Amino acid sequence: VQLQASGGGLVQAGGSLRLSCAASGRTFSTYAWFPQAPGKEREFVGAIVWSGGNTYYADSMKGRFTISRDNAKNTVYLQMNSLKPEDTAVYYCASAKGCNILSDKATYDYWGQGTQVTVSS
């Protein structure tokens, strides 16, 4: 089982990026994104339940970030708009076999390697 995150880069404040998380090996119940800024814990941004496509977001991210999926490619996306310098972090995708507390890192069984997002002011 592998999760391959990609799409990070350097962008100016106000810009947009779309991150991808390609899953190989199997399809999981739930996928999520957790950015980790330097010196901070990984924090929950949002999650998508594969069956049905329902999405859930941290309150602080609602309206700017959107999670979606492509069934054929077994890939989950994180569309990030109106980026701010404080969004700078390594963004990790994670997958879970179940669907417990979505914002809890312990829910997730597999983690990708992360992709760096840097937002300049």
N, CA, C and O atoms as a GROMACS GRO file, in nm:
protein
  484
    1VAL      N    1   0.085  -0.119   0.000
    1VAL     CA    2   0.000   0.000   0.000
    1VAL      C    3   0.089   0.124   0.000
    1VAL      O    4   0.180   0.137   0.082
    2GLN      N    5   0.061   0.214  -0.093
    2GLN     CA    6   0.138   0.339  -0.098
    2GLN      C    7   0.046   0.456  -0.126
    2GLN      O    8  -0.051   0.447  -0.201
    3LEU      N    9   0.080   0.568  -0.061
    3LEU     CA   10   0.013   0.694  -0.091
    3LEU      C   11   0.119   0.788  -0.144
    3LEU      O   12   0.218   0.815  -0.076
    4GLN      N   13   0.099   0.839  -0.263
    4GLN     CA   14   0.197   0.927  -0.326
    4GLN      C   15   0.137   1.066  -0.338
    4GLN      O   16   0.047   1.090  -0.418
    5ALA      N   17   0.190   1.158  -0.255
    5ALA     CA   18   0.142   1.297  -0.259
    5ALA      C   19   0.227   1.378  -0.355
    5ALA      O   20   0.348   1.359  -0.364
    6SER      N   21   0.163   1.469  -0.426
    6SER     CA   22   0.235   1.555  -0.520
    6SER      C   23   0.157   1.685  -0.540
    6SER      O   24   0.044   1.699  -0.494
    7GLY      N   25   0.220   1.778  -0.610
    7GLY     CA   26   0.151   1.902  -0.645
    7GLY      C   27   0.193   2.023  -0.564
    7GLY      O   28   0.148   2.134  -0.592
    8GLY      N   29   0.278   2.004  -0.466
    8GLY     CA   30   0.323   2.116  -0.387
    8GLY      C   31   0.415   2.208  -0.466
    8GLY      O   32   0.456   2.177  -0.578
    9GLY      N   33   0.446   2.322  -0.405
    9GLY     CA   34   0.536   2.416  -0.472
    9GLY      C   35   0.535   2.550  -0.403
    9GLY      O   36   0.484   2.565  -0.292
   10LEU      N   37   0.592   2.647  -0.471
   10LEU     CA   38   0.599   2.784  -0.421
   10LEU      C   39   0.493   2.868  -0.493
   10LEU      O   40   0.486   2.867  -0.616
   11VAL      N   41   0.414   2.939  -0.416
   11VAL     CA   42   0.307   3.020  -0.472
   11VAL      C   43   0.297   3.150  -0.394
   11VAL      O   44   0.328   3.153  -0.275
   12GLN      N   45   0.254   3.254  -0.459
   12GLN     CA   46   0.235   3.381  -0.390
   12GLN      C   47   0.104   3.381  -0.313
   12GLN      O   48   0.010   3.308  -0.347
   13ALA      N   49   0.098   3.462  -0.211
   13ALA     CA   50  -0.024   3.476  -0.134
   13ALA      C   51  -0.139   3.513  -0.227
   13ALA      O   52  -0.125   3.597  -0.316
   14GLY      N   53  -0.253   3.450  -0.204
   14GLY     CA   54  -0.369   3.471  -0.289
   14GLY      C   55  -0.380   3.372  -0.403
   14GLY      O   56  -0.484   3.363  -0.469
   15GLY      N   57  -0.274   3.296  -0.425
   15GLY     CA   58  -0.273   3.200  -0.533
   15GLY      C   59  -0.339   3.068  -0.496
   15GLY      O   60  -0.396   3.053  -0.388
   16SER      N   61  -0.329   2.974  -0.588
   16SER     CA   62  -0.394   2.844  -0.570
   16SER      C   63  -0.297   2.730  -0.603
   16SER      O   64  -0.203   2.747  -0.681
   17LEU      N   65  -0.322   2.618  -0.543
   17LEU     CA   66  -0.251   2.494  -0.575
   17LEU      C   67  -0.349   2.379  -0.563
   17LEU      O   68  -0.446   2.385  -0.488
   18ARG      N   69  -0.322   2.274  -0.640
   18ARG     CA   70  -0.399   2.151  -0.624
   18ARG      C   71  -0.302   2.037  -0.594
   18ARG      O   72  -0.214   2.005  -0.674
   19LEU      N   73  -0.321   1.978  -0.479
   19LEU     CA   74  -0.241   1.863  -0.438
   19LEU      C   75  -0.313   1.734  -0.477
   19LEU      O   76  -0.436   1.727  -0.480
   20SER      N   77  -0.233   1.634  -0.508
   20SER     CA   78  -0.286   1.503  -0.542
   20SER      C   79  -0.232   1.398  -0.448
   20SER      O   80  -0.120   1.409  -0.398
   21CYS      N   81  -0.312   1.297  -0.423
   21CYS     CA   82  -0.270   1.183  -0.342
   21CYS      C   83  -0.316   1.057  -0.414
   21CYS      O   84  -0.434   1.022  -0.413
   22ALA      N   85  -0.222   0.990  -0.477
   22ALA     CA   86  -0.253   0.869  -0.552
   22ALA      C   87  -0.232   0.748  -0.463
   22ALA      O   88  -0.125   0.730  -0.406
   23ALA      N   89  -0.334   0.666  -0.453
   23ALA     CA   90  -0.328   0.546  -0.370
   23ALA      C   91  -0.309   0.423  -0.456
   23ALA      O   92  -0.377   0.406  -0.556
   24SER      N   93  -0.217   0.338  -0.417
   24SER     CA   94  -0.196   0.212  -0.487
   24SER      C   95  -0.215   0.098  -0.390
   24SER      O   96  -0.195   0.113  -0.269
   25GLY      N   97  -0.253  -0.016  -0.441
   25GLY     CA   98  -0.268  -0.134  -0.357
   25GLY      C   99  -0.413  -0.164  -0.323
   25GLY      O  100  -0.454  -0.281  -0.326
   26ARG      N  101  -0.490  -0.064  -0.290
   26ARG     CA  102  -0.631  -0.084  -0.257
   26ARG      C  103  -0.699   0.050  -0.241
   26ARG      O  104  -0.634   0.154  -0.236
   27THR      N  105  -0.830   0.046  -0.233
   27THR     CA  106  -0.907   0.166  -0.204
   27THR      C  107  -0.947   0.164  -0.058
   27THR      O  108  -0.994   0.062  -0.008
   28PHE      N  109  -0.929   0.274   0.010
   28PHE     CA  110  -0.960   0.283   0.152
   28PHE      C  111  -1.095   0.349   0.176
   28PHE      O  112  -1.156   0.405   0.084
   29SER      N  113  -1.139   0.343   0.298
   29SER     CA  114  -1.267   0.400   0.333
   29SER      C  115  -1.262   0.552   0.335
   29SER      O  116  -1.354   0.620   0.289
   30THR      N  117  -1.153   0.604   0.390
   30THR     CA  118  -1.146   0.747   0.416
   30THR      C  119  -1.006   0.799   0.384
   30THR      O  120  -0.906   0.732   0.409
   31TYR      N  121  -1.001   0.919   0.327
   31TYR     CA  122  -0.874   0.986   0.299
   31TYR      C  123  -0.879   1.125   0.360
   31TYR      O  124  -0.985   1.187   0.370
   32ALA      N  125  -0.763   1.174   0.401
   32ALA     CA  126  -0.759   1.305   0.465
   32ALA      C  127  -0.627   1.374   0.434
   32ALA      O  128  -0.531   1.313   0.387
   33TRP      N  129  -0.626   1.503   0.461
   33TRP     CA  130  -0.505   1.584   0.446
   33TRP      C  131  -0.471   1.648   0.579
   33TRP      O  132  -0.556   1.701   0.650
   34PHE      N  133  -0.340   1.642   0.610
   34PHE     CA  134  -0.289   1.698   0.734
   34PHE      C  135  -0.164   1.779   0.702
   34PHE      O  136  -0.059   1.720   0.673
   35PRO      N  137  -0.170   1.911   0.706
   35PRO     CA  138  -0.048   1.988   0.691
   35PRO      C  139   0.029   1.993   0.822
   35PRO      O  140  -0.029   1.990   0.931
   36GLN      N  141   0.161   2.002   0.809
   36GLN     CA  142   0.246   2.016   0.926
   36GLN      C  143   0.343   2.130   0.901
   36GLN      O  144   0.432   2.119   0.817
   37ALA      N  145   0.324   2.238   0.975
   37ALA     CA  146   0.414   2.352   0.965
   37ALA      C  147   0.534   2.328   1.054
   37ALA      O  148   0.527   2.248   1.148
   38PRO      N  149   0.645   2.394   1.027
   38PRO     CA  150   0.766   2.375   1.107
   38PRO      C  151   0.740   2.398   1.255
   38PRO      O  152   0.685   2.500   1.294
   39GLY      N  153   0.780   2.302   1.336
   39GLY     CA  154   0.766   2.314   1.480
   39GLY      C  155   0.626   2.291   1.533
   39GLY      O  156   0.600   2.312   1.652
   40LYS      N  157   0.534   2.248   1.446
   40LYS     CA  158   0.396   2.229   1.489
   40LYS      C  159   0.351   2.086   1.462
   40LYS      O  160   0.414   2.011   1.388
   41GLU      N  161   0.240   2.051   1.526
   41GLU     CA  162   0.179   1.921   1.504
   41GLU      C  163   0.109   1.919   1.368
   41GLU      O  164   0.073   2.023   1.314
   42ARG      N  165   0.090   1.800   1.316
   42ARG     CA  166   0.006   1.787   1.197
   42ARG      C  167  -0.137   1.821   1.237
   42ARG      O  168  -0.186   1.777   1.341
   43GLU      N  169  -0.201   1.900   1.154
   43GLU     CA  170  -0.336   1.940   1.187
   43GLU      C  171  -0.432   1.897   1.076
   43GLU      O  172  -0.396   1.891   0.959
   44PHE      N  173  -0.553   1.868   1.115
   44PHE     CA  174  -0.654   1.819   1.022
   44PHE      C  175  -0.706   1.933   0.936
   44PHE      O  176  -0.745   2.038   0.986
   45VAL      N  177  -0.705   1.910   0.804
   45VAL     CA  178  -0.763   2.007   0.711
   45VAL      C  179  -0.901   1.960   0.666
   45VAL      O  180  -0.998   2.035   0.670
   46GLY      N  181  -0.908   1.835   0.625
   46GLY     CA  182  -1.034   1.783   0.576
   46GLY      C  183  -1.021   1.638   0.536
   46GLY      O  184  -0.910   1.585   0.526
   47ALA      N  185  -1.134   1.575   0.512
   47ALA     CA  186  -1.137   1.434   0.477
   47ALA      C  187  -1.250   1.406   0.379
   47ALA      O  188  -1.346   1.482   0.368
   48ILE      N  189  -1.236   1.295   0.309
   48ILE     CA  190  -1.340   1.251   0.217
   48ILE      C  191  -1.364   1.102   0.239
   48ILE      O  192  -1.270   1.023   0.248
   49VAL      N  193  -1.491   1.066   0.247
   49VAL     CA  194  -1.528   0.926   0.256
   49VAL      C  195  -1.547   0.876   0.114
   49VAL      O  196  -1.628   0.929   0.038
   50TRP      N  197  -1.470   0.772   0.079
   50TRP     CA  198  -1.465   0.730  -0.061
   50TRP      C  199  -1.601   0.691  -0.114
   50TRP      O  200  -1.641   0.735  -0.222
   51SER      N  201  -1.672   0.610  -0.039
   51SER     CA  202  -1.805   0.568  -0.083
   51SER      C  203  -1.902   0.681  -0.059
   51SER      O  204  -1.930   0.715   0.056
   52GLY      N  205  -1.954   0.739  -0.162
   52GLY     CA  206  -2.048   0.850  -0.149
   52GLY      C  207  -1.985   0.986  -0.169
   52GLY      O  208  -2.052   1.080  -0.210
   53GLY      N  209  -1.855   0.997  -0.139
   53GLY     CA  210  -1.784   1.121  -0.161
   53GLY      C  211  -1.812   1.233  -0.062
   53GLY      O  212  -1.781   1.348  -0.090
   54ASN      N  213  -1.872   1.201   0.052
   54ASN     CA  214  -1.896   1.306   0.151
   54ASN      C  215  -1.764   1.362   0.201
   54ASN      O  216  -1.667   1.290   0.223
   55THR      N  217  -1.763   1.494   0.218
   55THR     CA  218  -1.643   1.562   0.265
   55THR      C  219  -1.667   1.633   0.398
   55THR      O  220  -1.779   1.673   0.430
   56TYR      N  221  -1.559   1.647   0.473
   56TYR     CA  222  -1.564   1.709   0.604
   56TYR      C  223  -1.441   1.797   0.616
   56TYR      O  224  -1.332   1.759   0.573
   57TYR      N  225  -1.458   1.916   0.676
   57TYR     CA  226  -1.348   2.010   0.684
   57TYR      C  227  -1.333   2.066   0.824
   57TYR      O  228  -1.429   2.076   0.901
   58ALA      N  229  -1.209   2.102   0.856
   58ALA     CA  230  -1.186   2.180   0.976
   58ALA      C  231  -1.251   2.316   0.956
   58ALA      O  232  -1.249   2.370   0.845
   59ASP      N  233  -1.306   2.371   1.061
   59ASP     CA  234  -1.379   2.498   1.049
   59ASP      C  235  -1.291   2.608   0.988
   59ASP      O  236  -1.338   2.691   0.911
   60SER      N  237  -1.164   2.607   1.024
   60SER     CA  238  -1.074   2.713   0.978
   60SER      C  239  -1.045   2.705   0.829
   60SER      O  240  -0.996   2.802   0.770
   61MET      N  241  -1.074   2.590   0.766
   61MET     CA  242  -1.042   2.570   0.626
   61MET      C  243  -1.163   2.579   0.534
   61MET      O  244  -1.148   2.584   0.412
   62LYS      N  245  -1.280   2.582   0.592
   62LYS     CA  246  -1.400   2.584   0.509
   62LYS      C  247  -1.400   2.707   0.419
   62LYS      O  248  -1.370   2.818   0.462
   63GLY      N  249  -1.434   2.684   0.294
   63GLY     CA  250  -1.445   2.794   0.199
   63GLY      C  251  -1.322   2.815   0.114
   63GLY      O  252  -1.332   2.866   0.003
   64ARG      N  253  -1.204   2.778   0.163
   64ARG     CA  254  -1.082   2.796   0.085
   64ARG      C  255  -1.030   2.665   0.028
   64ARG      O  256  -0.972   2.662  -0.081
   65PHE      N  257  -1.050   2.556   0.101
   65PHE     CA  258  -0.997   2.426   0.060
   65PHE      C  259  -1.111   2.333   0.023
   65PHE      O  260  -1.215   2.332   0.087
   66THR      N  261  -1.090   2.255  -0.082
   66THR     CA  262  -1.188   2.158  -0.127
   66THR      C  263  -1.122   2.025  -0.155
   66THR      O  264  -1.020   2.018  -0.224
   67ILE      N  265  -1.180   1.919  -0.102
   67ILE     CA  266  -1.130   1.784  -0.126
   67ILE      C  267  -1.223   1.714  -0.224
   67ILE      O  268  -1.346   1.725  -0.215
   68SER      N  269  -1.163   1.643  -0.319
   68SER     CA  270  -1.241   1.567  -0.416
   68SER      C  271  -1.168   1.437  -0.447
   68SER      O  272  -1.056   1.415  -0.401
   69ARG      N  273  -1.232   1.354  -0.526
   69ARG     CA  274  -1.169   1.226  -0.561
   69ARG      C  275  -1.196   1.192  -0.705
   69ARG      O  276  -1.292   1.239  -0.765
   70ASP      N  277  -1.108   1.108  -0.761
   70ASP     CA  278  -1.126   1.054  -0.896
   70ASP      C  279  -1.125   0.903  -0.882
   70ASP      O  280  -1.020   0.842  -0.859
   71ASN      N  281  -1.241   0.843  -0.896
   71ASN     CA  282  -1.253   0.698  -0.876
   71ASN      C  283  -1.163   0.620  -0.971
   71ASN      O  284  -1.096   0.525  -0.930
   72ALA      N  285  -1.161   0.661  -1.096
   72ALA     CA  286  -1.086   0.586  -1.197
   72ALA      C  287  -0.936   0.588  -1.169
   72ALA      O  288  -0.865   0.491  -1.197
   73LYS      N  289  -0.888   0.698  -1.114
   73LYS     CA  290  -0.744   0.711  -1.088
   73LYS      C  291  -0.708   0.675  -0.945
   73LYS      O  292  -0.591   0.676  -0.909
   74ASN      N  293  -0.807   0.644  -0.863
   74ASN     CA  294  -0.784   0.616  -0.721
   74ASN      C  295  -0.700   0.726  -0.658
   74ASN      O  296  -0.601   0.700  -0.589
   75THR      N  297  -0.741   0.849  -0.684
   75THR     CA  298  -0.666   0.966  -0.641
   75THR      C  299  -0.759   1.064  -0.570
   75THR      O  300  -0.874   1.084  -0.608
   76VAL      N  301  -0.703   1.125  -0.467
   76VAL     CA  302  -0.774   1.228  -0.390
   76VAL      C  303  -0.702   1.359  -0.412
   76VAL      O  304  -0.579   1.363  -0.422
   77TYR      N  305  -0.778   1.467  -0.419
   77TYR     CA  306  -0.721   1.598  -0.445
   77TYR      C  307  -0.753   1.694  -0.332
   77TYR      O  308  -0.854   1.681  -0.264
   78LEU      N  309  -0.664   1.791  -0.314
   78LEU     CA  310  -0.689   1.902  -0.223
   78LEU      C  311  -0.668   2.030  -0.303
   78LEU      O  312  -0.556   2.068  -0.334
   79GLN      N  313  -0.779   2.096  -0.336
   79GLN     CA  314  -0.772   2.224  -0.405
   79GLN      C  315  -0.764   2.333  -0.301
   79GLN      O  316  -0.851   2.345  -0.214
   80MET      N  317  -0.657   2.413  -0.309
   80MET     CA  318  -0.634   2.518  -0.211
   80MET      C  319  -0.638   2.653  -0.282
   80MET      O  320  -0.559   2.678  -0.373
   81ASN      N  321  -0.728   2.738  -0.240
   81ASN     CA  322  -0.743   2.871  -0.299
   81ASN      C  323  -0.715   2.979  -0.194
   81ASN      O  324  -0.714   2.953  -0.074
   82SER      N  325  -0.692   3.099  -0.244
   82SER     CA  326  -0.667   3.214  -0.154
   82SER      C  327  -0.562   3.180  -0.050
   82SER      O  328  -0.582   3.203   0.069
   83LEU      N  329  -0.452   3.126  -0.095
   83LEU     CA  330  -0.349   3.079  -0.002
   83LEU      C  331  -0.286   3.194   0.073
   83LEU      O  332  -0.270   3.304   0.022
   84LYS      N  333  -0.250   3.163   0.198
   84LYS     CA  334  -0.189   3.260   0.288
   84LYS      C  335  -0.052   3.210   0.330
   84LYS      O  336  -0.028   3.089   0.327
   85PRO      N  337   0.038   3.299   0.370
   85PRO     CA  338   0.169   3.254   0.417
   85PRO      C  339   0.159   3.152   0.530
   85PRO      O  340   0.244   3.063   0.541
   86GLU      N  341   0.058   3.163   0.614
   86GLU     CA  342   0.043   3.068   0.725
   86GLU      C  343  -0.002   2.930   0.679
   86GLU      O  344  -0.007   2.837   0.760
   87ASP      N  345  -0.035   2.915   0.551
   87ASP     CA  346  -0.066   2.782   0.497
   87ASP      C  347   0.062   2.705   0.462
   87ASP      O  348   0.056   2.588   0.425
   88THR      N  349   0.176   2.770   0.473
   88THR     CA  350   0.303   2.704   0.443
   88THR      C  351   0.324   2.584   0.534
   88THR      O  352   0.320   2.597   0.657
   89ALA      N  353   0.347   2.468   0.475
   89ALA     CA  354   0.361   2.344   0.552
   89ALA      C  355   0.394   2.231   0.456
   89ALA      O  356   0.385   2.245   0.334
   90VAL      N  357   0.432   2.119   0.513
   90VAL     CA  358   0.435   1.993   0.438
   90VAL      C  359   0.296   1.932   0.452
   90VAL      O  360   0.245   1.913   0.562
   91TYR      N  361   0.237   1.902   0.340
   91TYR     CA  362   0.101   1.848   0.339
   91TYR      C  363   0.108   1.696   0.321
   91TYR      O  364   0.161   1.646   0.222
   92TYR      N  365   0.052   1.626   0.419
   92TYR     CA  366   0.049   1.480   0.416
   92TYR      C  367  -0.092   1.432   0.386
   92TYR      O  368  -0.190   1.484   0.440
   93CYS      N  369  -0.100   1.331   0.300
   93CYS     CA  370  -0.228   1.263   0.284
   93CYS      C  371  -0.225   1.134   0.365
   93CYS      O  372  -0.119   1.074   0.385
   94ALA      N  373  -0.340   1.093   0.410
   94ALA     CA  374  -0.351   0.975   0.493
   94ALA      C  375  -0.477   0.898   0.454
   94ALA      O  376  -0.572   0.955   0.401
   95SER      N  377  -0.475   0.769   0.482
   95SER     CA  378  -0.591   0.687   0.450
   95SER      C  379  -0.625   0.599   0.569
   95SER      O  380  -0.538   0.560   0.647
   96ALA      N  381  -0.753   0.568   0.580
   96ALA     CA  382  -0.802   0.487   0.691
   96ALA      C  383  -0.890   0.375   0.638
   96ALA      O  384  -0.963   0.393   0.541
   97LYS      N  385  -0.883   0.261   0.703
   97LYS     CA  386  -0.969   0.148   0.666
   97LYS      C  387  -1.111   0.173   0.714
   97LYS      O  388  -1.207   0.126   0.654
   98GLY      N  389  -1.122   0.247   0.822
   98GLY     CA  390  -1.254   0.275   0.878
   98GLY      C  391  -1.290   0.421   0.865
   98GLY      O  392  -1.233   0.494   0.784
   99CYS      N  393  -1.387   0.462   0.945
   99CYS     CA  394  -1.435   0.600   0.939
   99CYS      C  395  -1.470   0.644   1.080
   99CYS      O  396  -1.587   0.663   1.113
  100ASN      N  397  -1.368   0.659   1.163
  100ASN     CA  398  -1.392   0.696   1.302
  100ASN      C  399  -1.386   0.847   1.318
  100ASN      O  400  -1.455   0.920   1.246
  101ILE      N  401  -1.306   0.896   1.409
  101ILE     CA  402  -1.296   1.039   1.430
  101ILE      C  403  -1.204   1.094   1.322
  101ILE      O  404  -1.083   1.074   1.328
  102LEU      N  405  -1.261   1.161   1.224
  102LEU     CA  406  -1.186   1.199   1.105
  102LEU      C  407  -1.072   1.294   1.134
  102LEU      O  408  -0.970   1.289   1.064
  103SER      N  409  -1.083   1.378   1.232
  103SER     CA  410  -0.980   1.477   1.262
  103SER      C  411  -0.868   1.420   1.348
  103SER      O  412  -0.771   1.491   1.377
  104ASP      N  413  -0.878   1.297   1.389
  104ASP     CA  414  -0.779   1.235   1.477
  104ASP      C  415  -0.675   1.160   1.395
  104ASP      O  416  -0.709   1.069   1.320
  105LYS      N  417  -0.550   1.196   1.410
  105LYS     CA  418  -0.443   1.130   1.333
  105LYS      C  419  -0.442   0.979   1.358
  105LYS      O  420  -0.405   0.902   1.270
  106ALA      N  421  -0.482   0.938   1.477
  106ALA     CA  422  -0.480   0.796   1.512
  106ALA      C  423  -0.579   0.714   1.429
  106ALA      O  424  -0.568   0.592   1.423
  107THR      N  425  -0.674   0.781   1.366
  107THR     CA  426  -0.772   0.710   1.283
  107THR      C  427  -0.708   0.648   1.160
  107THR      O  428  -0.757   0.549   1.106
  108TYR      N  429  -0.596   0.708   1.115
  108TYR     CA  430  -0.541   0.677   0.984
  108TYR      C  431  -0.433   0.571   0.990
  108TYR      O  432  -0.346   0.572   1.078
  109ASP      N  433  -0.440   0.479   0.892
  109ASP     CA  434  -0.352   0.363   0.892
  109ASP      C  435  -0.227   0.383   0.805
  109ASP      O  436  -0.122   0.326   0.833
  110TYR      N  437  -0.239   0.463   0.702
  110TYR     CA  438  -0.127   0.483   0.610
  110TYR      C  439  -0.108   0.633   0.584
  110TYR      O  440  -0.203   0.711   0.584
  111TRP      N  441   0.019   0.669   0.563
  111TRP     CA  442   0.053   0.808   0.538
  111TRP      C  443   0.143   0.818   0.416
  111TRP      O  444   0.230   0.733   0.394
  112GLY      N  445   0.120   0.921   0.336
  112GLY     CA  446   0.210   0.949   0.226
  112GLY      C  447   0.334   1.022   0.274
  112GLY      O  448   0.347   1.050   0.393
  113GLN      N  449   0.424   1.052   0.182
  113GLN     CA  450   0.552   1.110   0.219
  113GLN      C  451   0.545   1.260   0.238
  113GLN      O  452   0.639   1.319   0.290
  114GLY      N  453   0.438   1.324   0.198
  114GLY     CA  454   0.423   1.468   0.214
  114GLY      C  455   0.472   1.545   0.094
  114GLY      O  456   0.562   1.501   0.022
  115THR      N  457   0.413   1.661   0.073
  115THR     CA  458   0.455   1.750  -0.035
  115THR      C  459   0.459   1.892   0.020
  115THR      O  460   0.366   1.937   0.088
  116GLN      N  461   0.568   1.962  -0.009
  116GLN     CA  462   0.591   2.094   0.050
  116GLN      C  463   0.511   2.201  -0.023
  116GLN      O  464   0.512   2.210  -0.146
  117VAL      N  465   0.441   2.281   0.056
  117VAL     CA  466   0.371   2.398   0.004
  117VAL      C  467   0.430   2.521   0.072
  117VAL      O  468   0.433   2.529   0.195
  118THR      N  469   0.476   2.616  -0.008
  118THR     CA  470   0.533   2.738   0.046
  118THR      C  471   0.459   2.856  -0.015
  118THR      O  472   0.452   2.870  -0.137
  119VAL      N  473   0.404   2.940   0.071
  119VAL     CA  474   0.328   3.056   0.026
  119VAL      C  475   0.405   3.181   0.065
  119VAL      O  476   0.429   3.206   0.183
  120SER      N  477   0.444   3.258  -0.034
  120SER     CA  478   0.522   3.380  -0.008
  120SER      C  479   0.428   3.500   0.003
  120SER      O  480   0.322   3.505  -0.058
  121SER      N  481   0.471   3.595   0.084
  121SER     CA  482   0.388   3.714   0.107
  121SER      C  483   0.417   3.822   0.006
  121SER      O  484   0.356   3.929   0.010
   0.00000   0.00000   0.00000
